[in-house]
Amino acid sequence: MEHIAAFMLLIACSDDLQACREYPAPAVAYETVEQCRAELTPALRTMPASQTKSFGKCVEIDPALFYEDVEIVWDVTRKGGIEVSIDVINPHMAIQSVARADIAANANQEADSELN
């Protein structure tokens, strides 16, 4: 059986849900989802009283992803839920894309100077 870890996501929003921000969780990661869930309610109670809309979620994650460069993308829904996706970032892909963009920009500049 594959071991799955979890992390806690805490979000505080304005009344209209237009301005939201993350708050630090009590731990970076949890060994089990159950451990995360046990700390979720107490963590929500520590959220600032000025933020009337507070949300929390325990998200399961493959422990191998803790060693990868990932981006956690979240969104608060109108119904008060949190949607979370975890996207692995490939740094080699980003470098190649930037390099291609620079080459294309240089080629366009050379073509423009030849026309002038």
HUQUIDA-V233766 format. One record per residue. N is the residue number from 1. RES is the residue in three letters. PSI is psi in degrees with one decimal (999 if undefined). D_FIRST is the distance of its C-alpha to the first C-alpha in whole Angstrom. Layout:
N|RES|PSI|D_FIRST / N|RES|PSI|D_FIRST
This chain:
1|MET|132.1|0 / 2|GLU|134.8|4 / 3|HIS|127.5|6 / 4|ILE|134.2|9 / 5|ALA|180.0|13 / 6|ALA|159.2|16 / 7|PHE|157.4|20 / 8|MET|136.3|23 / 9|LEU|122.1|25 / 10|LEU|127.9|29 / 11|ILE|135.2|32 / 12|ALA|136.4|35 / 13|CYS|161.4|38 / 14|SER|169.2|41 / 15|ASP|-36.3|43 / 16|ASP|3.3|43 / 17|LEU|18.3|39 / 18|GLN|-26.2|41 / 19|ALA|110.5|40 / 20|CYS|150.9|37 / 21|ARG|155.8|35 / 22|GLU|149.6|32 / 23|TYR|150.3|32 / 24|PRO|139.8|30 / 25|ALA|160.2|27 / 26|PRO|-23.0|27 / 27|ALA|154.1|24 / 28|VAL|-42.1|23 / 29|ALA|164.1|20 / 30|TYR|146.1|17 / 31|GLU|-31.5|14 / 32|THR|158.9|13 / 33|VAL|-35.3|15 / 34|GLU|-41.0|17 / 35|GLN|-41.7|18 / 36|CYS|-47.4|20 / 37|ARG|-33.5|21 / 38|ALA|-29.2|23 / 39|GLU|-5.9|25 / 40|LEU|-51.5|25 / 41|THR|-47.0|29 / 42|PRO|-35.1|30 / 43|ALA|-40.3|30 / 44|LEU|-32.9|31 / 45|ARG|-21.9|34 / 46|THR|-3.5|35 / 47|MET|150.1|36 / 48|PRO|137.9|39 / 49|ALA|-23.8|42 / 50|SER|-22.7|43 / 51|GLN|98.2|40 / 52|THR|-21.5|41 / 53|LYS|107.1|38 / 54|SER|138.3|34 / 55|PHE|150.9|31 / 56|GLY|152.1|27 / 57|LYS|140.6|24 / 58|CYS|126.3|20 / 59|VAL|125.4|19 / 60|GLU|142.2|15 / 61|ILE|144.2|14 / 62|ASP|126.8|12 / 63|PRO|-26.0|13 / 64|ALA|-26.4|14 / 65|LEU|-16.6|17 / 66|PHE|-18.2|19 / 67|TYR|4.8|20 / 68|GLU|162.6|21 / 69|ASP|108.8|25 / 70|VAL|158.8|24 / 71|GLU|127.9|26 / 72|ILE|117.4|25 / 73|VAL|126.3|27 / 74|TRP|157.7|28 / 75|ASP|137.8|31 / 76|VAL|127.3|32 / 77|THR|162.6|33 / 78|ARG|-27.5|36 / 79|LYS|2.4|35 / 80|GLY|17.9|33 / 81|GLY|167.4|30 / 82|ILE|125.6|28 / 83|GLU|131.7|26 / 84|VAL|135.9|24 / 85|SER|149.0|23 / 86|ILE|116.0|22 / 87|ASP|124.6|23 / 88|VAL|129.8|23 / 89|ILE|128.9|26 / 90|ASN|101.9|27 / 91|PRO|-29.9|30 / 92|HIS|-37.5|32 / 93|MET|-43.0|32 / 94|ALA|-41.8|34 / 95|ILE|-42.7|36 / 96|GLN|-39.9|37 / 97|SER|-42.1|38 / 98|VAL|-42.7|40 / 99|ALA|-43.5|42 / 100|ARG|-38.6|42 / 101|ALA|-40.4|44 / 102|ASP|-40.9|46 / 103|ILE|-44.6|47 / 104|ALA|-40.6|48 / 105|ALA|-42.6|50 / 106|ASN|-40.5|52 / 107|ALA|-40.8|53 / 108|ASN|-38.3|54 / 109|GLN|-40.4|56 / 110|GLU|-41.1|58 / 111|ALA|-39.9|59 / 112|ASP|-40.7|60 / 113|SER|-29.2|62 / 114|GLU|-31.6|63 / 115|LEU|-27.5|65 / 116|ASN|999|67
